[in-house]
Amino acid sequence: MLTTIRPRSEGDFWLAQAGGISPAMLFSPTRVRETWRSLQAALPGVTLYYAVKSNPYTSLLTTLVDEGACFDVASAPEIQALLPLGVPTQRMIHTHPIKTITDLEASIELGVTSFVVDNLDELWKIAPYRNDITVMLRLAFVAPDAPVDLSRKFGAQPDDAMNILQIAQQMGITIDGLCFHVGSQAQSANTHRLALLKTVEIAQEAADLGIANIERIDMGGGFPANYSNKPVDFEAFCAPIREAMASVPSHIRLMAEPGRGISAPSMTLVARIIGRSKRQDDTWWYYMDDGVYGAQSGRIFDHIDYPMTIFTEESGTPGRAVFAGPTCDSIDRFGDTELLPELSIGDVIVIHEIGAYSIATACNFNGVAPPVIIDLEDDNNVVRLFA
Ligand SMILES: Cc1ncc(COP(=O)(O)O)c(C=O)c1O
């Protein structure tokens, strides 16, 4: 656990940012703009579609609308969240490989025309709408260095691509794109590079066989957060992708769907200790007002160890401690640590870079409300502060 201990009095600064409310998520539009621009600069000529699923908070979406972003949606409700913000459906792609008929129909009705398939059954599902939509075929490539693997659940094997493309052609379905997602929080872009090279090869083979005219390749997400509160050097991270981009023929447009890399650094959680007890093995249990049913589900779902700053008056002998959330569920615990000073009720805990897959999954389990979100002023960069 990346944990820093600071004097309790300094915690009041963070509580003040949150208007005295805890738990609260501080949202920084500045941070969104910075990460968006730096990823865009690292991928020249690539159209970025922000993955709404990673954090659909309206102010975040609005900030990206101002940046001229396009959007990756996974459902009709995500489309409906964007429409009032003035995003035309031409700037949205629906990327869920397995859709319900109801969602497919609603999404088409709302005006989205770009969809994804990764198997033959899904081709049958979209067949009735083939005249209104174009389709990307999702292929599976696994990044060994990404803790969140998406290539088991989704994606056709590259060896099956020709077969699916050929059947789509026979069914009159236009597959004009290939896409992949190497897994979230990839530690390098090496798999992006290999996958891009392979999809270019597949596009060429499909053209040679006359079974598909691939005009776009979508590199998905997997652009990481640092979880150390230093901005990711996207220029360096994307170097292997830029290298592979040199092999992409000029008639193929490139796209990507970043989620975590953009949303993670945009939010900071301000929480407090609401209870404590020394339990078995002489271990202190510290209960926070936010837990895995609130903003911290990524600890379980994505195995993320968020950097955290604890504001406390150091006292007593450092000892074993466990943190827990405010609900009654035994799984709502995290952060076992060996040498923590004794903490007190009211101590402030600030968790950094917690904007991705956090508030998006938070629920009201046990009647405990998720953290409130507080919009920081546009040029307020306190989320950068890392004690
Ligand atoms: C289809 C698709 N695109 C993009 C993303 C965003 O990925 P990341 O947050 O790793 O950038 C996801 C995440 O699950 C996804 O499923």
The ligand as an SDF file (V2000), in Angstrom:
LIG
                    3D

 16 16  0  0  0  0  0  0  0  0999 V2000
  -14.9790   -1.9480  -25.1040 C   0  0  0  0  0  0  0  0  0  0  0  0
  -14.1960   -1.1660  -24.1100 C   0  0  0  0  0  0  0  0  0  0  0  0
  -13.5560   -0.0550  -24.5170 N   0  0  0  0  0  0  0  0  0  0  0  0
  -12.8520    0.7210  -23.6750 C   0  0  0  0  0  0  0  0  0  0  0  0
  -12.7520    0.3840  -22.3410 C   0  0  0  0  0  0  0  0  0  0  0  0
  -11.9400    1.2860  -21.4430 C   0  0  0  0  0  0  0  0  0  0  0  0
  -10.7950    0.6390  -21.0530 O   0  0  0  0  0  0  0  0  0  0  0  0
   -9.7230    1.3470  -20.1260 P   0  0  0  0  0  0  0  0  0  0  0  0
  -10.4440    1.8710  -18.9560 O   0  0  0  0  0  0  0  0  0  0  0  0
   -8.7350    0.2950  -19.8160 O   0  0  0  0  0  0  0  0  0  0  0  0
   -9.1100    2.4670  -20.9130 O   0  0  0  0  0  0  0  0  0  0  0  0
  -13.3570   -0.7950  -21.8640 C   0  0  0  0  0  0  0  0  0  0  0  0
  -13.2420   -1.1990  -20.4680 C   0  0  0  0  0  0  0  0  0  0  0  0
  -13.7970   -2.1450  -19.9970 O   0  0  0  0  0  0  0  0  0  0  0  0
  -14.1080   -1.5850  -22.7780 C   0  0  0  0  0  0  0  0  0  0  0  0
  -14.7370   -2.7010  -22.3810 O   0  0  0  0  0  0  0  0  0  0  0  0
  1  2  1  0
  2  3  1  0
  2 15  2  0
  3  4  2  0
  4  5  1  0
  5  6  1  0
  5 12  2  0
  6  7  1  0
  7  8  1  0
  8  9  2  0
  8 10  1  0
  8 11  1  0
 12 13  1  0
 12 15  1  0
 13 14  2  0
 15 16  1  0
M  END
$$$$
